[in-house]
């Protein structure tokens, strides 16, 4: 991406102008880079139809680089209604503002519950850590304070623990990651570990693992585990 360029939308789900959109499926807006998760919330995002406005659940998916929007607590959109989703006020990890964005679509009658998020368990992510992160590094014996050898060790050394590469405030001077915990419970977008695993250019030091980036499918599993509470 050009240096200093504004974040841009690369695709949406549903597409612009789509009709018959399922009333239960989360809406997604994909960007060309990671956004600062502190700018992705109800203050920046609205879903309206005339005077009708929904109270929303909003999060940023750092693996897919998408804003994820759905009505609060599993509520449904109204059937056969034209909606407009607006995003105004988000910025990237360098502090560059995105242009305001609007997506218009029409719902149908269907409301099929999507596969639940946050259901990945430790038994699924433990082999990922064991294969790529533990031996000689995050094994509790190598002098590194992040210990990924067990669920208990991981939670003790990462959950709510500030990333310590810059004295406890991760990436000082790099706006979006400043002060992140290694793992923020139920929020992968605010978990420094995820950005390290994604080899995001805003992290300090080496990307992890040193042998090269993990498949996004593996990072997505770790992110989903965090989303479910890192349990």
mmCIF file of the C-alpha atoms, coordinates in Angstrom:
data_MODEL
# 
_entry.id   MODEL 
# 
loop_
_atom_site.group_PDB 
_atom_site.id 
_atom_site.type_symbol 
_atom_site.label_atom_id 
_atom_site.label_alt_id 
_atom_site.label_comp_id 
_atom_site.label_asym_id 
_atom_site.label_entity_id 
_atom_site.label_seq_id 
_atom_site.pdbx_PDB_ins_code 
_atom_site.Cartn_x 
_atom_site.Cartn_y 
_atom_site.Cartn_z 
_atom_site.occupancy 
_atom_site.B_iso_or_equiv 
_atom_site.pdbx_formal_charge 
_atom_site.auth_seq_id 
_atom_site.auth_comp_id 
_atom_site.auth_asym_id 
_atom_site.auth_atom_id 
_atom_site.pdbx_PDB_model_num 
ATOM 1   C CA . UNK A 1 1   ? 0.000   0.000   0.000  1.00 0.00 ? 1   UNK A CA 1 
ATOM 2   C CA . UNK A 1 2   ? 1.324   3.515   -0.677 1.00 0.00 ? 2   UNK A CA 1 
ATOM 3   C CA . UNK A 1 3   ? 2.887   5.175   2.363  1.00 0.00 ? 3   UNK A CA 1 
ATOM 4   C CA . UNK A 1 4   ? 0.427   7.569   3.932  1.00 0.00 ? 4   UNK A CA 1 
ATOM 5   C CA . UNK A 1 5   ? -2.480  6.296   1.868  1.00 0.00 ? 5   UNK A CA 1 
ATOM 6   C CA . UNK A 1 6   ? -5.896  6.062   3.459  1.00 0.00 ? 6   UNK A CA 1 
ATOM 7   C CA . UNK A 1 7   ? -7.338  2.662   4.401  1.00 0.00 ? 7   UNK A CA 1 
ATOM 8   C CA . UNK A 1 8   ? -9.721  1.439   1.742  1.00 0.00 ? 8   UNK A CA 1 
ATOM 9   C CA . UNK A 1 9   ? -12.509 -1.110  1.546  1.00 0.00 ? 9   UNK A CA 1 
ATOM 10  C CA . UNK A 1 10  ? -11.660 -4.054  -0.704 1.00 0.00 ? 10  UNK A CA 1 
ATOM 11  C CA . UNK A 1 11  ? -14.927 -5.985  -0.475 1.00 0.00 ? 11  UNK A CA 1 
ATOM 12  C CA . UNK A 1 12  ? -18.063 -6.467  1.571  1.00 0.00 ? 12  UNK A CA 1 
ATOM 13  C CA . UNK A 1 13  ? -20.388 -9.277  2.555  1.00 0.00 ? 13  UNK A CA 1 
ATOM 14  C CA . UNK A 1 14  ? -23.059 -8.827  1.398  1.00 0.00 ? 14  UNK A CA 1 
ATOM 15  C CA . UNK A 1 15  ? -22.187 -7.028  -1.808 1.00 0.00 ? 15  UNK A CA 1 
ATOM 16  C CA . UNK A 1 16  ? -23.337 -3.496  -2.398 1.00 0.00 ? 16  UNK A CA 1 
ATOM 17  C CA . UNK A 1 17  ? -26.957 -3.508  -3.554 1.00 0.00 ? 17  UNK A CA 1 
ATOM 18  C CA . UNK A 1 18  ? -27.532 -7.163  -2.639 1.00 0.00 ? 18  UNK A CA 1 
ATOM 19  C CA . UNK A 1 19  ? -31.100 -8.347  -2.133 1.00 0.00 ? 19  UNK A CA 1 
ATOM 20  C CA . UNK A 1 20  ? -32.527 -11.221 -0.119 1.00 0.00 ? 20  UNK A CA 1 
ATOM 21  C CA . UNK A 1 21  ? -29.783 -10.865 2.490  1.00 0.00 ? 21  UNK A CA 1 
ATOM 22  C CA . UNK A 1 22  ? -30.075 -13.262 5.409  1.00 0.00 ? 22  UNK A CA 1 
ATOM 23  C CA . UNK A 1 23  ? -31.318 -11.419 8.502  1.00 0.00 ? 23  UNK A CA 1 
ATOM 24  C CA . UNK A 1 24  ? -29.034 -13.260 10.954 1.00 0.00 ? 24  UNK A CA 1 
ATOM 25  C CA . UNK A 1 25  ? -25.716 -13.366 9.113  1.00 0.00 ? 25  UNK A CA 1 
ATOM 26  C CA . UNK A 1 26  ? -23.114 -10.866 10.380 1.00 0.00 ? 26  UNK A CA 1 
ATOM 27  C CA . UNK A 1 27  ? -22.212 -8.065  7.996  1.00 0.00 ? 27  UNK A CA 1 
ATOM 28  C CA . UNK A 1 28  ? -18.530 -7.761  7.084  1.00 0.00 ? 28  UNK A CA 1 
ATOM 29  C CA . UNK A 1 29  ? -16.544 -4.929  5.553  1.00 0.00 ? 29  UNK A CA 1 
ATOM 30  C CA . UNK A 1 30  ? -13.004 -5.930  4.553  1.00 0.00 ? 30  UNK A CA 1 
ATOM 31  C CA . UNK A 1 31  ? -10.155 -3.421  4.480  1.00 0.00 ? 31  UNK A CA 1 
ATOM 32  C CA . UNK A 1 32  ? -6.768  -3.468  2.792  1.00 0.00 ? 32  UNK A CA 1 
ATOM 33  C CA . UNK A 1 33  ? -4.962  -3.322  6.161  1.00 0.00 ? 33  UNK A CA 1 
ATOM 34  C CA . UNK A 1 34  ? -5.493  -3.646  9.891  1.00 0.00 ? 34  UNK A CA 1 
ATOM 35  C CA . UNK A 1 35  ? -7.517  -0.931  11.561 1.00 0.00 ? 35  UNK A CA 1 
ATOM 36  C CA . UNK A 1 36  ? -6.890  0.548   14.987 1.00 0.00 ? 36  UNK A CA 1 
ATOM 37  C CA . UNK A 1 37  ? -9.388  -1.480  17.049 1.00 0.00 ? 37  UNK A CA 1 
ATOM 38  C CA . UNK A 1 38  ? -9.953  1.482   19.353 1.00 0.00 ? 38  UNK A CA 1 
ATOM 39  C CA . UNK A 1 39  ? -11.705 3.217   16.458 1.00 0.00 ? 39  UNK A CA 1 
ATOM 40  C CA . UNK A 1 40  ? -14.035 0.342   15.590 1.00 0.00 ? 40  UNK A CA 1 
ATOM 41  C CA . UNK A 1 41  ? -17.142 0.624   17.737 1.00 0.00 ? 41  UNK A CA 1 
ATOM 42  C CA . UNK A 1 42  ? -20.729 1.773   17.965 1.00 0.00 ? 42  UNK A CA 1 
ATOM 43  C CA . UNK A 1 43  ? -19.656 5.410   17.788 1.00 0.00 ? 43  UNK A CA 1 
ATOM 44  C CA . UNK A 1 44  ? -18.229 4.868   14.298 1.00 0.00 ? 44  UNK A CA 1 
ATOM 45  C CA . UNK A 1 45  ? -20.725 2.377   12.862 1.00 0.00 ? 45  UNK A CA 1 
ATOM 46  C CA . UNK A 1 46  ? -24.474 2.564   12.315 1.00 0.00 ? 46  UNK A CA 1 
ATOM 47  C CA . UNK A 1 47  ? -27.095 0.375   10.650 1.00 0.00 ? 47  UNK A CA 1 
ATOM 48  C CA . UNK A 1 48  ? -30.233 2.248   9.719  1.00 0.00 ? 48  UNK A CA 1 
ATOM 49  C CA . UNK A 1 49  ? -33.343 2.214   7.582  1.00 0.00 ? 49  UNK A CA 1 
ATOM 50  C CA . UNK A 1 50  ? -35.141 5.529   7.672  1.00 0.00 ? 50  UNK A CA 1 
ATOM 51  C CA . UNK A 1 51  ? -35.825 6.160   11.354 1.00 0.00 ? 51  UNK A CA 1 
ATOM 52  C CA . UNK A 1 52  ? -35.117 2.513   12.236 1.00 0.00 ? 52  UNK A CA 1 
ATOM 53  C CA . UNK A 1 53  ? -31.705 1.980   13.840 1.00 0.00 ? 53  UNK A CA 1 
ATOM 54  C CA . UNK A 1 54  ? -30.332 -1.189  15.408 1.00 0.00 ? 54  UNK A CA 1 
ATOM 55  C CA . UNK A 1 55  ? -28.222 -1.436  18.554 1.00 0.00 ? 55  UNK A CA 1 
ATOM 56  C CA . UNK A 1 56  ? -25.163 -3.308  17.318 1.00 0.00 ? 56  UNK A CA 1 
ATOM 57  C CA . UNK A 1 57  ? -22.410 -5.700  18.266 1.00 0.00 ? 57  UNK A CA 1 
ATOM 58  C CA . UNK A 1 58  ? -19.268 -4.481  16.525 1.00 0.00 ? 58  UNK A CA 1 
ATOM 59  C CA . UNK A 1 59  ? -15.761 -5.924  16.447 1.00 0.00 ? 59  UNK A CA 1 
ATOM 60  C CA . UNK A 1 60  ? -12.662 -5.905  14.292 1.00 0.00 ? 60  UNK A CA 1 
ATOM 61  C CA . UNK A 1 61  ? -11.298 -9.205  12.982 1.00 0.00 ? 61  UNK A CA 1 
ATOM 62  C CA . UNK A 1 62  ? -7.514  -8.653  12.698 1.00 0.00 ? 62  UNK A CA 1 
ATOM 63  C CA . UNK A 1 63  ? -6.931  -11.864 10.731 1.00 0.00 ? 63  UNK A CA 1 
ATOM 64  C CA . UNK A 1 64  ? -9.453  -11.155 7.988  1.00 0.00 ? 64  UNK A CA 1 
ATOM 65  C CA . UNK A 1 65  ? -8.973  -7.390  8.431  1.00 0.00 ? 65  UNK A CA 1 
ATOM 66  C CA . UNK A 1 66  ? -12.701 -6.908  8.537  1.00 0.00 ? 66  UNK A CA 1 
ATOM 67  C CA . UNK A 1 67  ? -15.244 -4.964  10.535 1.00 0.00 ? 67  UNK A CA 1 
ATOM 68  C CA . UNK A 1 68  ? -17.889 -7.422  11.763 1.00 0.00 ? 68  UNK A CA 1 
ATOM 69  C CA . UNK A 1 69  ? -21.358 -6.087  12.537 1.00 0.00 ? 69  UNK A CA 1 
ATOM 70  C CA . UNK A 1 70  ? -24.513 -7.771  13.786 1.00 0.00 ? 70  UNK A CA 1 
ATOM 71  C CA . UNK A 1 71  ? -27.592 -6.751  15.783 1.00 0.00 ? 71  UNK A CA 1 
ATOM 72  C CA . UNK A 1 72  ? -27.084 -6.938  19.535 1.00 0.00 ? 72  UNK A CA 1 
ATOM 73  C CA . UNK A 1 73  ? -27.375 -10.336 21.255 1.00 0.00 ? 73  UNK A CA 1 
ATOM 74  C CA . UNK A 1 74  ? -28.517 -12.327 18.266 1.00 0.00 ? 74  UNK A CA 1 
ATOM 75  C CA . UNK A 1 75  ? -31.458 -10.143 17.301 1.00 0.00 ? 75  UNK A CA 1 
ATOM 76  C CA . UNK A 1 76  ? -32.566 -10.213 13.670 1.00 0.00 ? 76  UNK A CA 1 
ATOM 77  C CA . UNK A 1 77  ? -32.815 -7.563  11.013 1.00 0.00 ? 77  UNK A CA 1 
ATOM 78  C CA . UNK A 1 78  ? -36.314 -6.786  9.799  1.00 0.00 ? 78  UNK A CA 1 
ATOM 79  C CA . UNK A 1 79  ? -37.452 -8.733  6.709  1.00 0.00 ? 79  UNK A CA 1 
ATOM 80  C CA . UNK A 1 80  ? -37.654 -7.096  3.278  1.00 0.00 ? 80  UNK A CA 1 
ATOM 81  C CA . UNK A 1 81  ? -36.115 -3.814  4.413  1.00 0.00 ? 81  UNK A CA 1 
ATOM 82  C CA . UNK A 1 82  ? -33.495 -1.674  2.702  1.00 0.00 ? 82  UNK A CA 1 
ATOM 83  C CA . UNK A 1 83  ? -30.658 -0.972  5.133  1.00 0.00 ? 83  UNK A CA 1 
ATOM 84  C CA . UNK A 1 84  ? -27.611 1.255   5.029  1.00 0.00 ? 84  UNK A CA 1 
ATOM 85  C CA . UNK A 1 85  ? -24.499 0.369   6.997  1.00 0.00 ? 85  UNK A CA 1 
ATOM 86  C CA . UNK A 1 86  ? -22.256 3.384   7.529  1.00 0.00 ? 86  UNK A CA 1 
ATOM 87  C CA . UNK A 1 87  ? -18.691 3.478   8.842  1.00 0.00 ? 87  UNK A CA 1 
ATOM 88  C CA . UNK A 1 88  ? -17.210 6.866   9.659  1.00 0.00 ? 88  UNK A CA 1 
ATOM 89  C CA . UNK A 1 89  ? -14.263 7.587   11.929 1.00 0.00 ? 89  UNK A CA 1 
ATOM 90  C CA . UNK A 1 90  ? -12.107 4.454   11.709 1.00 0.00 ? 90  UNK A CA 1 
ATOM 91  C CA . UNK A 1 91  ? -8.364  4.708   11.129 1.00 0.00 ? 91  UNK A CA 1 
ATOM 92  C CA . UNK A 1 92  ? -5.434  2.390   10.561 1.00 0.00 ? 92  UNK A CA 1 
ATOM 93  C CA . UNK A 1 93  ? -2.592  1.523   12.932 1.00 0.00 ? 93  UNK A CA 1 
ATOM 94  C CA . UNK A 1 94  ? -0.587  4.525   11.693 1.00 0.00 ? 94  UNK A CA 1 
ATOM 95  C CA . UNK A 1 95  ? -3.421  6.868   12.624 1.00 0.00 ? 95  UNK A CA 1 
ATOM 96  C CA . UNK A 1 96  ? -4.513  7.511   9.024  1.00 0.00 ? 96  UNK A CA 1 
ATOM 97  C CA . UNK A 1 97  ? -8.252  8.117   8.727  1.00 0.00 ? 97  UNK A CA 1 
ATOM 98  C CA . UNK A 1 98  ? -10.356 6.055   6.343  1.00 0.00 ? 98  UNK A CA 1 
ATOM 99  C CA . UNK A 1 99  ? -12.868 7.753   4.111  1.00 0.00 ? 99  UNK A CA 1 
ATOM 100 C CA . UNK A 1 100 ? -16.497 7.407   5.252  1.00 0.00 ? 100 UNK A CA 1 
ATOM 101 C CA . UNK A 1 101 ? -18.097 4.291   3.796  1.00 0.00 ? 101 UNK A CA 1 
ATOM 102 C CA . UNK A 1 102 ? -21.681 3.208   3.179  1.00 0.00 ? 102 UNK A CA 1 
ATOM 103 C CA . UNK A 1 103 ? -23.137 -0.166  2.170  1.00 0.00 ? 103 UNK A CA 1 
ATOM 104 C CA . UNK A 1 104 ? -26.756 -0.550  1.101  1.00 0.00 ? 104 UNK A CA 1 
ATOM 105 C CA . UNK A 1 105 ? -28.616 -3.865  0.883  1.00 0.00 ? 105 UNK A CA 1 
ATOM 106 C CA . UNK A 1 106 ? -32.083 -5.370  1.185  1.00 0.00 ? 106 UNK A CA 1 
ATOM 107 C CA . UNK A 1 107 ? -32.961 -8.191  3.550  1.00 0.00 ? 107 UNK A CA 1 
ATOM 108 C CA . UNK A 1 108 ? -35.030 -11.215 2.654  1.00 0.00 ? 108 UNK A CA 1 
ATOM 109 C CA . UNK A 1 109 ? -37.173 -13.517 4.783  1.00 0.00 ? 109 UNK A CA 1 
ATOM 110 C CA . UNK A 1 110 ? -34.502 -16.011 5.898  1.00 0.00 ? 110 UNK A CA 1 
ATOM 111 C CA . UNK A 1 111 ? -32.719 -15.781 9.260  1.00 0.00 ? 111 UNK A CA 1 
ATOM 112 C CA . UNK A 1 112 ? -30.312 -18.707 9.485  1.00 0.00 ? 112 UNK A CA 1 
ATOM 113 C CA . UNK A 1 113 ? -28.086 -18.657 12.554 1.00 0.00 ? 113 UNK A CA 1 
ATOM 114 C CA . UNK A 1 114 ? -24.404 -18.639 11.507 1.00 0.00 ? 114 UNK A CA 1 
ATOM 115 C CA . UNK A 1 115 ? -21.824 -20.972 12.964 1.00 0.00 ? 115 UNK A CA 1 
ATOM 116 C CA . UNK A 1 116 ? -20.968 -19.636 16.428 1.00 0.00 ? 116 UNK A CA 1 
ATOM 117 C CA . UNK A 1 117 ? -17.723 -17.753 16.931 1.00 0.00 ? 117 UNK A CA 1 
ATOM 118 C CA . UNK A 1 118 ? -15.435 -18.135 19.899 1.00 0.00 ? 118 UNK A CA 1 
ATOM 119 C CA . UNK A 1 119 ? -15.827 -21.905 20.172 1.00 0.00 ? 119 UNK A CA 1 
ATOM 120 C CA . UNK A 1 120 ? -12.207 -22.957 19.518 1.00 0.00 ? 120 UNK A CA 1 
ATOM 121 C CA . UNK A 1 121 ? -10.737 -24.747 22.543 1.00 0.00 ? 121 UNK A CA 1 
ATOM 122 C CA . UNK A 1 122 ? -7.219  -24.991 23.955 1.00 0.00 ? 122 UNK A CA 1 
ATOM 123 C CA . UNK A 1 123 ? -6.920  -28.544 22.622 1.00 0.00 ? 123 UNK A CA 1 
ATOM 124 C CA . UNK A 1 124 ? -7.075  -27.079 19.115 1.00 0.00 ? 124 UNK A CA 1 
ATOM 125 C CA . UNK A 1 125 ? -4.569  -24.246 19.550 1.00 0.00 ? 125 UNK A CA 1 
ATOM 126 C CA . UNK A 1 126 ? -2.092  -26.088 21.796 1.00 0.00 ? 126 UNK A CA 1 
ATOM 127 C CA . UNK A 1 127 ? -0.604  -28.080 18.863 1.00 0.00 ? 127 UNK A CA 1 
ATOM 128 C CA . UNK A 1 128 ? -0.069  -24.815 16.964 1.00 0.00 ? 128 UNK A CA 1 
ATOM 129 C CA . UNK A 1 129 ? 1.903   -23.332 19.837 1.00 0.00 ? 129 UNK A CA 1 
ATOM 130 C CA . UNK A 1 130 ? 3.755   -26.614 20.428 1.00 0.00 ? 130 UNK A CA 1 
ATOM 131 C CA . UNK A 1 131 ? 4.836   -26.910 16.794 1.00 0.00 ? 131 UNK A CA 1 
ATOM 132 C CA . UNK A 1 132 ? 5.881   -23.316 16.212 1.00 0.00 ? 132 UNK A CA 1 
ATOM 133 C CA . UNK A 1 133 ? 6.378   -21.399 19.458 1.00 0.00 ? 133 UNK A CA 1 
ATOM 134 C CA . UNK A 1 134 ? 7.340   -23.513 22.435 1.00 0.00 ? 134 UNK A CA 1 
ATOM 135 C CA . UNK A 1 135 ? 10.593  -25.361 21.757 1.00 0.00 ? 135 UNK A CA 1 
ATOM 136 C CA . UNK A 1 136 ? 13.602  -23.281 22.733 1.00 0.00 ? 136 UNK A CA 1 
ATOM 137 C CA . UNK A 1 137 ? 11.557  -20.112 23.102 1.00 0.00 ? 137 UNK A CA 1 
ATOM 138 C CA . UNK A 1 138 ? 8.234   -19.942 24.932 1.00 0.00 ? 138 UNK A CA 1 
ATOM 139 C CA . UNK A 1 139 ? 8.808   -23.071 26.984 1.00 0.00 ? 139 UNK A CA 1 
ATOM 140 C CA . UNK A 1 140 ? 9.108   -21.528 30.424 1.00 0.00 ? 140 UNK A CA 1 
ATOM 141 C CA . UNK A 1 141 ? 12.834  -22.328 30.524 1.00 0.00 ? 141 UNK A CA 1 
ATOM 142 C CA . UNK A 1 142 ? 14.368  -20.086 27.887 1.00 0.00 ? 142 UNK A CA 1 
ATOM 143 C CA . UNK A 1 143 ? 14.304  -16.814 29.759 1.00 0.00 ? 143 UNK A CA 1 
ATOM 144 C CA . UNK A 1 144 ? 11.238  -15.528 27.903 1.00 0.00 ? 144 UNK A CA 1 
ATOM 145 C CA . UNK A 1 145 ? 8.379   -14.592 30.195 1.00 0.00 ? 145 UNK A CA 1 
ATOM 146 C CA . UNK A 1 146 ? 5.664   -15.702 27.760 1.00 0.00 ? 146 UNK A CA 1 
ATOM 147 C CA . UNK A 1 147 ? 5.088   -19.397 28.481 1.00 0.00 ? 147 UNK A CA 1 
ATOM 148 C CA . UNK A 1 148 ? 2.910   -21.285 25.988 1.00 0.00 ? 148 UNK A CA 1 
ATOM 149 C CA . UNK A 1 149 ? 3.466   -24.794 27.310 1.00 0.00 ? 149 UNK A CA 1 
ATOM 150 C CA . UNK A 1 150 ? 0.015   -25.224 28.876 1.00 0.00 ? 150 UNK A CA 1 
ATOM 151 C CA . UNK A 1 151 ? -3.306  -23.464 29.218 1.00 0.00 ? 151 UNK A CA 1 
ATOM 152 C CA . UNK A 1 152 ? -2.506  -22.473 32.780 1.00 0.00 ? 152 UNK A CA 1 
ATOM 153 C CA . UNK A 1 153 ? 0.944   -21.143 31.868 1.00 0.00 ? 153 UNK A CA 1 
ATOM 154 C CA . UNK A 1 154 ? -0.413  -19.252 28.865 1.00 0.00 ? 154 UNK A CA 1 
ATOM 155 C CA . UNK A 1 155 ? -3.171  -17.586 30.836 1.00 0.00 ? 155 UNK A CA 1 
ATOM 156 C CA . UNK A 1 156 ? -0.794  -16.721 33.673 1.00 0.00 ? 156 UNK A CA 1 
ATOM 157 C CA . UNK A 1 157 ? 1.879   -15.220 31.441 1.00 0.00 ? 157 UNK A CA 1 
ATOM 158 C CA . UNK A 1 158 ? -0.288  -13.622 28.744 1.00 0.00 ? 158 UNK A CA 1 
ATOM 159 C CA . UNK A 1 159 ? -3.869  -12.915 29.792 1.00 0.00 ? 159 UNK A CA 1 
ATOM 160 C CA . UNK A 1 160 ? -4.051  -9.225  30.630 1.00 0.00 ? 160 UNK A CA 1 
ATOM 161 C CA . UNK A 1 161 ? -0.237  -9.045  30.814 1.00 0.00 ? 161 UNK A CA 1 
ATOM 162 C CA . UNK A 1 162 ? 1.154   -6.004  28.961 1.00 0.00 ? 162 UNK A CA 1 
ATOM 163 C CA . UNK A 1 163 ? 3.422   -6.839  26.051 1.00 0.00 ? 163 UNK A CA 1 
ATOM 164 C CA . UNK A 1 164 ? 6.882   -6.239  27.470 1.00 0.00 ? 164 UNK A CA 1 
ATOM 165 C CA . UNK A 1 165 ? 9.040   -5.593  24.408 1.00 0.00 ? 165 UNK A CA 1 
ATOM 166 C CA . UNK A 1 166 ? 8.980   -1.871  25.157 1.00 0.00 ? 166 UNK A CA 1 
ATOM 167 C CA . UNK A 1 167 ? 8.810   -1.947  28.909 1.00 0.00 ? 167 UNK A CA 1 
ATOM 168 C CA . UNK A 1 168 ? 5.175   -2.923  29.138 1.00 0.00 ? 168 UNK A CA 1 
ATOM 169 C CA . UNK A 1 169 ? 3.676   -0.559  26.565 1.00 0.00 ? 169 UNK A CA 1 
ATOM 170 C CA . UNK A 1 170 ? 3.817   -2.372  23.261 1.00 0.00 ? 170 UNK A CA 1 
ATOM 171 C CA . UNK A 1 171 ? 5.070   -0.419  20.259 1.00 0.00 ? 171 UNK A CA 1 
ATOM 172 C CA . UNK A 1 172 ? 5.499   3.022   21.760 1.00 0.00 ? 172 UNK A CA 1 
ATOM 173 C CA . UNK A 1 173 ? 5.087   5.535   18.961 1.00 0.00 ? 173 UNK A CA 1 
ATOM 174 C CA . UNK A 1 174 ? 3.075   3.108   16.851 1.00 0.00 ? 174 UNK A CA 1 
ATOM 175 C CA . UNK A 1 175 ? -0.381  4.281   17.607 1.00 0.00 ? 175 UNK A CA 1 
ATOM 176 C CA . UNK A 1 176 ? -2.662  1.320   17.192 1.00 0.00 ? 176 UNK A CA 1 
ATOM 177 C CA . UNK A 1 177 ? -0.761  -1.284  19.223 1.00 0.00 ? 177 UNK A CA 1 
ATOM 178 C CA . UNK A 1 178 ? 0.365   0.939   22.079 1.00 0.00 ? 178 UNK A CA 1 
ATOM 179 C CA . UNK A 1 179 ? -0.277  -0.561  25.491 1.00 0.00 ? 179 UNK A CA 1 
ATOM 180 C CA . UNK A 1 180 ? -1.805  -3.825  24.302 1.00 0.00 ? 180 UNK A CA 1 
ATOM 181 C CA . UNK A 1 181 ? -1.846  -6.914  26.472 1.00 0.00 ? 181 UNK A CA 1 
ATOM 182 C CA . UNK A 1 182 ? -0.292  -10.069 25.109 1.00 0.00 ? 182 UNK A CA 1 
ATOM 183 C CA . UNK A 1 183 ? -3.801  -11.541 25.214 1.00 0.00 ? 183 UNK A CA 1 
ATOM 184 C CA . UNK A 1 184 ? -6.857  -9.419  25.907 1.00 0.00 ? 184 UNK A CA 1 
ATOM 185 C CA . UNK A 1 185 ? -9.612  -11.746 27.060 1.00 0.00 ? 185 UNK A CA 1 
ATOM 186 C CA . UNK A 1 186 ? -12.347 -12.140 24.409 1.00 0.00 ? 186 UNK A CA 1 
ATOM 187 C CA . UNK A 1 187 ? -10.770 -9.557  22.099 1.00 0.00 ? 187 UNK A CA 1 
ATOM 188 C CA . UNK A 1 188 ? -8.212  -10.762 19.531 1.00 0.00 ? 188 UNK A CA 1 
ATOM 189 C CA . UNK A 1 189 ? -8.125  -7.309  17.935 1.00 0.00 ? 189 UNK A CA 1 
ATOM 190 C CA . UNK A 1 190 ? -6.498  -5.976  21.130 1.00 0.00 ? 190 UNK A CA 1 
ATOM 191 C CA . UNK A 1 191 ? -4.199  -8.964  21.659 1.00 0.00 ? 191 UNK A CA 1 
ATOM 192 C CA . UNK A 1 192 ? -0.571  -8.251  20.744 1.00 0.00 ? 192 UNK A CA 1 
ATOM 193 C CA . UNK A 1 193 ? 0.077   -11.970 20.242 1.00 0.00 ? 193 UNK A CA 1 
ATOM 194 C CA . UNK A 1 194 ? -2.158  -11.981 17.169 1.00 0.00 ? 194 UNK A CA 1 
ATOM 195 C CA . UNK A 1 195 ? -0.267  -9.137  15.508 1.00 0.00 ? 195 UNK A CA 1 
ATOM 196 C CA . UNK A 1 196 ? 3.036   -10.904 16.193 1.00 0.00 ? 196 UNK A CA 1 
ATOM 197 C CA . UNK A 1 197 ? 1.676   -14.069 14.588 1.00 0.00 ? 197 UNK A CA 1 
ATOM 198 C CA . UNK A 1 198 ? 0.426   -12.055 11.601 1.00 0.00 ? 198 UNK A CA 1 
ATOM 199 C CA . UNK A 1 199 ? 3.883   -10.477 11.126 1.00 0.00 ? 199 UNK A CA 1 
ATOM 200 C CA . UNK A 1 200 ? 2.235   -7.075  11.270 1.00 0.00 ? 200 UNK A CA 1 
ATOM 201 C CA . UNK A 1 201 ? 4.829   -4.376  10.438 1.00 0.00 ? 201 UNK A CA 1 
ATOM 202 C CA . UNK A 1 202 ? 3.853   -2.380  13.532 1.00 0.00 ? 202 UNK A CA 1 
ATOM 203 C CA . UNK A 1 203 ? 5.163   -4.923  16.053 1.00 0.00 ? 203 UNK A CA 1 
ATOM 204 C CA . UNK A 1 204 ? 8.589   -4.596  17.596 1.00 0.00 ? 204 UNK A CA 1 
ATOM 205 C CA . UNK A 1 205 ? 11.266  -7.179  16.999 1.00 0.00 ? 205 UNK A CA 1 
ATOM 206 C CA . UNK A 1 206 ? 10.901  -10.349 15.000 1.00 0.00 ? 206 UNK A CA 1 
ATOM 207 C CA . UNK A 1 207 ? 7.589   -11.625 13.744 1.00 0.00 ? 207 UNK A CA 1 
ATOM 208 C CA . UNK A 1 208 ? 6.639   -14.927 15.287 1.00 0.00 ? 208 UNK A CA 1 
ATOM 209 C CA . UNK A 1 209 ? 7.439   -17.652 14.663 1.00 0.00 ? 209 UNK A CA 1 
ATOM 210 C CA . UNK A 1 210 ? 10.939  -16.813 13.325 1.00 0.00 ? 210 UNK A CA 1 
ATOM 211 C CA . UNK A 1 211 ? 10.716  -19.570 10.689 1.00 0.00 ? 211 UNK A CA 1 
ATOM 212 C CA . UNK A 1 212 ? 8.038   -17.642 8.860  1.00 0.00 ? 212 UNK A CA 1 
ATOM 213 C CA . UNK A 1 213 ? 4.400   -16.612 9.128  1.00 0.00 ? 213 UNK A CA 1 
ATOM 214 C CA . UNK A 1 214 ? 1.845   -19.204 10.115 1.00 0.00 ? 214 UNK A CA 1 
ATOM 215 C CA . UNK A 1 215 ? -1.016  -20.055 7.775  1.00 0.00 ? 215 UNK A CA 1 
ATOM 216 C CA . UNK A 1 216 ? -3.837  -17.583 8.314  1.00 0.00 ? 216 UNK A CA 1 
ATOM 217 C CA . UNK A 1 217 ? -6.089  -20.521 9.140  1.00 0.00 ? 217 UNK A CA 1 
ATOM 218 C CA . UNK A 1 218 ? -3.912  -21.269 12.189 1.00 0.00 ? 218 UNK A CA 1 
ATOM 219 C CA . UNK A 1 219 ? -3.857  -17.644 13.315 1.00 0.00 ? 219 UNK A CA 1 
ATOM 220 C CA . UNK A 1 220 ? -7.640  -17.531 12.868 1.00 0.00 ? 220 UNK A CA 1 
ATOM 221 C CA . UNK A 1 221 ? -7.973  -20.490 15.242 1.00 0.00 ? 221 UNK A CA 1 
ATOM 222 C CA . UNK A 1 222 ? -5.879  -18.722 17.880 1.00 0.00 ? 222 UNK A CA 1 
ATOM 223 C CA . UNK A 1 223 ? -7.929  -15.555 17.396 1.00 0.00 ? 223 UNK A CA 1 
ATOM 224 C CA . UNK A 1 224 ? -11.179 -17.492 17.765 1.00 0.00 ? 224 UNK A CA 1 
ATOM 225 C CA . UNK A 1 225 ? -9.830  -19.127 20.936 1.00 0.00 ? 225 UNK A CA 1 
ATOM 226 C CA . UNK A 1 226 ? -9.121  -15.672 22.349 1.00 0.00 ? 226 UNK A CA 1 
ATOM 227 C CA . UNK A 1 227 ? -12.565 -14.467 21.252 1.00 0.00 ? 227 UNK A CA 1 
ATOM 228 C CA . UNK A 1 228 ? -14.082 -17.253 23.339 1.00 0.00 ? 228 UNK A CA 1 
ATOM 229 C CA . UNK A 1 229 ? -12.180 -16.161 26.432 1.00 0.00 ? 229 UNK A CA 1 
ATOM 230 C CA . UNK A 1 230 ? -8.840  -17.979 25.922 1.00 0.00 ? 230 UNK A CA 1 
ATOM 231 C CA . UNK A 1 231 ? -10.061 -20.952 27.935 1.00 0.00 ? 231 UNK A CA 1 
# 
